[in-house]
């Protein structure tokens, strides 16, 4: 594990690399399929203003999805129902009922998504809306990809929008289990990935790789589609298992562990540990008696990651840890006596 660079600058102790990870070479070349993700509204809204009124369509399992359709699309009700039925066949949770869809002809979609002709679809997190074409790309455009592939990829972004990967934005890093399995925190810290970069590092954006890994889930039917993103993030069986868990049984928040102990002249420190199976925030809080001075230190083996050195025994240590290459790695937390004696409690929150 590694203390994440952004957090490490605020720590009293050094930011130590305590796990090593070797990556293969990354992807290269211009993408054949390109989309965009907006945290706010889409770049242009004129198409949406001229669309049919919002209407609910039911999936095969009874989930209502709101859709609006461009007046340029023939048989708008039929196309909307076809797409919503298809969405219901994707691996999904209850977030499907929160989705909105705009369906337009390809030129309208590329315009709404920013005006780039090579952009096939996009997703607005603020609107909870996918902007998708009513048909497959034309010959020579987005080779190897279909309308339904674009829909599935965009739905991957919608899933991320409704998942927590605290303290990282899941829309940019991917959801918790997949992101941790793929060492996204460590890779971003080392400059190998560029979360949220939709321009010069589109192919190295783990948020895009998460959405495309979702599209490649075998049960979604596109496992043989080309993989164009960073090779380090190409999905394997473990990544698919983590992604399914993100969709069907997502991470709910930090675990909590409370440890009590006593320090005195005979027992000058005591240690406990927790498993570092996921990337995320660690929050350690110490409560000792008045008149004592106890510290908290967090270690990987014998290597110190960080520790407190404040007066008294009301210490708090917060940092972000990146998972390393060991699936069974543990962090060791030690309460250290500097002065005084007595009982303490240590509360640990970790992912």
N, C-alpha and C positions, 0 to 999 in steps of 0.2 A: 504494500500500500504506500501511497504518497500523500503528503498533505498538499492540497491543491494550491496552486500558485497564488490565486487571488486572495485566499484566506491566509496563506503562509506569511504574507507581508505584514499581517496584523498580529502575528504570534510572537511571544517572547522568545521562544526557542527557534532553532533553525528549521528550514523546510528541507526535509531529508528524503532522498529517493531511497525507498526501502524495498522496492521490488523492481525487477528488470523485465522488460517485455520487448521481444523482437518482432517487427512487422515485415511482411513482404512488400514488394514494390506496389505503388498505388496505380490507379487507373489513369489513362491519358486519352487525349483526343476530344473532339467536340461531341457533346451528347446528342444522341438521336432522338431522345425524348426529353423535353424540358417543360417544367411547370414553374409556378411561383407560389410562395406562401407569404401572406400579408398578416401582420399582427393586428392592423386596423382594417378599415374598409379596403376594397379592391381599388386599383389605381384609377379606374374610370367607371362611372355609374350610369351612363346614358342608356346602355342596353337594358339594365334592370328597370329603369323608369318606364321604358316602353314595353315591358313584358306583360303577360297575362297576370291577373290577380293571383295572390298566393292561394294554393289549394292543397289539401292533404290527400295523399295517396297511400294505400295500405300495402305493406309487404306481405309475403305469404304467411309470416308468423304474427301478423296483426299489428305491426308497429306503423304508426302514421308518420309520414315524412312530408314536409312541406316542399312544394316545387313551384317555380315560376318558369314560364317558357316564352321565348322570343316569338313575336308575331311572324318572324321569318321562317319558323319551323312548321312544316306541314303536320297535320294531325297532332296538335300539341298534347291533348289528353292521352292519346295512345302512346306517344313517345315518353311522356312523363311516367305513365304507369309501367311501361317496359323497363325504364331505368330504375324505378323504385323497386320493382320486383327483383331486378338483378342485384340491387344493393342488399336486399333481404337475404340473398344467397351468399353474401360475404360473411366471413367470420366476424361476429359483432357482439356487442353488449348493449346495454340500455342507452348508450350514447347515440345510437342510430335514431332514436326518437327526437333527438335534439338537433338533427341535421336539417339544413335548408339547401336546396339545389336550385341553381339557375341553369337552364338548358338553352343554348343558342347555336347558330351556325358557326363553323370554325372561325370566320373572320370576326364575328362579334365576340367570341371568347378571347381571342388573342388581343382584341382591342380593350376589352374589360380588364384583362390581366396585365395591361401595361403597354400594349401596342406592338410588341415583338411578334413577328409572324411565326417564329419557331416555338412559341409558347402554346402548348396544346390545351392546358387547363390550369386552374389555380384554386387556392383555398384561402378564405378570409377567416382568421380566428375570431375576430370581433363579431363578424356577422354569423359565424357558425355555418358558412355557406361554401359549397363547391360550385365553381363555374366550369361547366363541362360541355363538350360539343355533342350535337345530336347524331353525329355520324363518325365513321372512321376517318383518319387523316387521308388526304389525297395522295396520289402516287408521288413517290420521291420525298414525302414529308413524314418525319417521325417514323422512319423505316423500322418494321418489326413490331410496331405497337398499334393497338386498336383503341377505339373509344372505350370499350369496357376495361381495358388495361388502365387507361388514364383515370377512369372512375375509381377503380380499385386503389390505385396509388393515392389519389386525393383523399379517399376514405381513410387511408393510413394516417394522413395528417389530421383528419378529424378525430381519430382515436387518440393521437398524441395530445391534441388540444384538451381532451377530457381525462388525462392521466397526470399524476404527479410524479415528478422526478426531482423533488426538492433536494438541494437548493438550485438545481439546474432547470431551465425551462424545457419541458419535454418536447415542445414543438421544435426546438433546435437540437436537442441532445438525443431524442428518442425517449421512450418510456423506460421506467426504472430497471426492469429485469433485463431487457434487451441491451440497454445502454451499458449496464454493469458487465454483462457477459462479454460485450464487445470492447471493453476497456476504453469507452469513449472519453471519460474524464481524464485518464492518463494520456491518451492520444492527443486530446485537445491541449493539455498542459505542455506537451512536448512539440506542439506545432505541427502535428500530423493531420489533424482534423480542424475544420473551421465551422463551428456550429453557427447556423443562421446566415452563412455567407451565400447569398443567392446569385452572386455575379461571378467574380473571378475564381471562386473555389466551390462552385455549384456541385461538382462531382465529389468533393471532399466534405460536404455538409452532412453530418450524421443524421440530422433531421430528415433529409432527403433519403438517405440510405435506410432509415427506419421505415419510411413510407414504402420504399421500393421492396424492402424485405417482406413487408406485409403483403404486397402484391404478389410476391413469389411464393407465399405459403402454398404448399401443395394442394390443400383443400380449396384454395381460391382459383386454381386452374391455370396459373401462368408460370409454373415452375420452369418451363423451358424458354421463357422470354429472355432476351439478352439482358445481361447485367452490365451496366455502364458506369456504376459508381466505384468509389475507391475499393480496390481489391481487398484491403484489410477488413472491410465491412461486408464483404460478400457473405450471405447467410449460409450456415451449415445446420446440421440437425439440432445442435445445442441452441443456436440463435433462434431457430423456429420454435423450439420448446419454450424459450424465454419470452418470445413474442406472443405466443398463445396465452401464456400466463398473464402478460400485460393486458391482453384483450379481455380474457374471461375471468381472471382472478387478480386484479391489479393491486399494486402496492398501496397500502392504506396509511402508512406513516411510520414513524420511528418506533423501535422497541424501547422498553424501559426496564432498567435493572437497578435495584437498590441494594447496596452492600453496606453492612455495619461492621465496625471493627474498633480496636483499641490500640493506641500507640503509647509507649512509655520508654524508659531507658533501656529496657530489655528488647522490646520490639519497636525498632526505629522506622520500619516501613512495612507495609502490607500490600499485596498485589492481587488483582483480579483480572479477568480478561473477557473479551467478547469477540465473536467471529466477524470478520470483515468480508462478508459475502457480497455486499452491495456498495456502490459509490454513494456518498452523501455526507450529511452533516453529523458531527459528533458534538454533544453538549454534556460536559462533565461538571457537576456541582457538588462541592464539599461543604459539610457543616460539622464543625468541631466545637469544643467548649471554649468559653471565654478564657483569655489568658494564654492560649496555646497558639502555636504557629505551625500549621501543617500545609504542605503543598501537594499539588497533583502533577504527576508526570505520565505521559503516554509514550509507549515504546513499541517497537517491532523487534522482538528478541531482546538483545541488550542495547539496541540503538535507540537513543532518545529522539523522538519526533518533536515534542514540545513539553514545557512544564510551566507552572506558575511560580512566581517568587514574590507574591504580595504578602504584606503583613497580615497576621491573624489566620483564621481557619474558615473563612467564608469565601473560598476560592471558586472561580468558575473558569473553565477552559473550553473554548469553542473553536472548532476547525472543520475543514472539509477534507475527507480522506478519499483518495482514489484507490479502487481495487487493483491489486497486482495480479500476476499470472497464476497465483496459487488459489484454487477454489476453497481451500481449508485454512487460509491464513487467519491469524488472530491478532488483535491489538491487545497489548498488556497495559493496564492502568495501575499505577502505584501511588499510594498515599504515603507521603514522606514527612517524618517528624523533624522539625527544626528546633522547636522549643516547647516545653510544657508536656503534659500527658493527659489522656482521657479518651473517651469514646467519640466516634465520629460516624456519620453516614455519608455515603457517596452515591449520588444518583447519576446514572448514565443513560443518555438517550442516543441511540445509534440506529442506522438504517437496516 
